[in-house]
Amino acid sequence: MKILAQWAKRTPGDWEEIDSADWFAKAKKPLPPSAGTRIPASALDNAAGWINALNVQGVIYTGYDHYAVSDLPDGAIKVTAWKDDPAYYTAADLFAIETIFRPLAPDPEMGDAINTNQSTVVYTGAKSREWFDAVGPLNKTEIKDYADFVKPSAGKIRHGIYIEDAHFEAHRSSLSKKSWRDWGKEWIRCWPLRSGKRNCN
């Protein structure tokens, strides 16, 4: 499946399209400095390796310490992202998210219009868990304790990096808009007619 990556660079750039099957072989930089350090633009180069943002079917991941992509059967992929930098997160603040993205397909609940098919598991520390418990059940989302989170294999992990706010905004401003429609057919709205046929536009 197609994924879009924006690398953290001295000169911000747009999305780079990557086939999920090639994620394992993409450039990787080491774990960046911690201790609350925000990296200035002058300390970056223009080589790929650190992630600023990922985009899959219009879902954007940014601000995480680590990212991973795994291929699954039937053309699906799993994207994992998590936050665990001890300079920013106590045990109560730890957070991870796993989302399975399946290929776009007709959705019977929407008149067979082409739609996404995603499911998510969120792993939270005690502080975030209080928020999720207050919100209540979320569609196609399961909430678990962070202690249940299993990190992907090291070869699949690419690290995020904390860059200065102004440089982060420059990265965000350089991104073109990509929605879930860029992963397949345009959304076709259909509704049944009395004749039994469907009217689609």
N, C-alpha and C positions, 0 to 999 in steps of 0.2 A: 504494500500500500504506500501511496505517496505521503511523505511527511515534509514539512517545511521547517527549516532551522535558520535562525538568525544567530550568527556568531558574535561574541563580544570582541570588538576590534577597536584599534585606534581610530580608524575611519569607518563609521557605521555603514552597513550595507543592508540590502533588502533580503528577503527570504532566499535561501538556497533549497532547491527541491532535491530530496533524497529518497531513493527507494528504501523501504524499511529493511529489505534484504541486505542492503549495503551498510546499514547503520554500524554493524560490528566493526567494519573496516574504516570508518571515518576517523579523521584526525582526533587525537585525544591529548589534552594537556593535563599536567598533574594537578592535584588538589591545590587550589589557590590559598594564599595566606588567610588566616582567620584573625582571631583576637579583635574583631570589630573593625577590621581594616577595609576601607573602601578604596579601590584601586583607581588612581587618576588615569586619564586618557594617555598621558605621556609615558606611562609604564606598560601600556599595551602595544602589541604589534598588530599586523594585519593578517596574521595566519589564523586559520580555523583551529578550533580545539575547545574553547570555553563557550558554553551556551549562554546566550542572553534570552532567547525565547524559542519555543517550539509551537507549531501550529498543526493540528490534525483535525480535519473536517470542521475548521472554524473555531475549534477549542484551543485557546492560547494558554500555554504554560510559561510563566516567567517569574523570576524572583525565588526560584528554588535552588537549593545547594547542589542537587544531583538530578540527573535525568537518565532514563533508560528506555529502549524500545525493543520489543520482542515480537517476532512473527508467530502467529498462531494458525491453526488449520482454517481452511475455507477462506483464505484471503484476509482474515482479521489480524489485528495487531493489539498488543498491550503496551500502553505508555505508563511509565511509573515515574513519579517525581516526589522528592521529599526534602524536608528541612530539618537539619540536625546540627548546625553550627553552634557549638557550645557558647560562643560569644554572644549569640542572639537568642538562643532557645534553651530554656530549662527543660527538665523532664516533662513538666506539665504542658509545655508549649509544642512538643514534637508533633510533626504532622507529615503524613504521606498520603499519596493518592495513586490509585491504580485504575485506569480506565481501559476497557476493551472497546475498540472501534471495529465495527463490522462494515463490509461494503454497503454502499447505499442500495436500498431495495424498496419495492412497493410496500407501503404501510397500510394494512387493512383497516386500521383505526382512523385513517385519514383518507378514505376513499381510494386506496391504492396509489396515492400520490407518492412519489419518490421521497424518501426520508432517511434520516440517520437511524442507526441502531446501536446504541451505546449503553454500557453498564459500568458502574463505578463502585469501588470499595475505598472508603476513607478510613485511615488509621490515625487516631488522635490521642494526644496526651489529655490529662484530666481537664485542663482549662478549655480546650476546644470542645471536648466531649460535652461539657455543660451547655455550650451554645447549641450543638447539634441536638441534644436531648430537649432543649427548650423549643427548637424549631419544629421538631417532630419528624415523621417519616418523609423521606425525599424520594422522588420517582427514580426507580432503577438504581438506587444508591444504598449501599450497606455500610453501616458505621461499626468499626471495630476499634479495640484498644491498640495503641501504638506498639505495645509489647508483642502483638501478633504479626507485626510487619516483618516480612522476610525480604531482604535486599536482593536485587537481581545479581547475576554473576558479574564479576569485576569487568570483564571484557565488554559488557553492554553499557557500562556506566560512563556518562560524560558529565563533567562538573560545570555548575554555574559559577558565576563570579559576581561579587558586589562591586559595582562601579559607581563613580560619583553621580549624584542626582542629575546634574546637567547633562552628563554624557549618556546616562540612561534615557533621558528625554530625547536626546539626539538620535539614539538608536530607535526609539519608538516612532519618532517622526519620519524615519527613513523607510518604514515598512509600508508596502502596498497592502490594500485590503484584500483578504482572501477569506471567503466564507465556505460553508460546507458544500455549496453548489460547485465549487472548483474540484470536488472529488467525484463528480459524475454528472448525471443529467440534471438539467434545470428542474426545479420543483414544479410538477404538473398537478394542478388542482382538478380533481374529478368529482362529479356528483351524479347520482343515478337519475335517469329520466323515467317517466311513466312507461315508456316503451321497453324498459329493461336495459337500454343501452346507456353508456356513460358519456357525459359531455365533459371534455377536458380542454383546458387552456393554460 
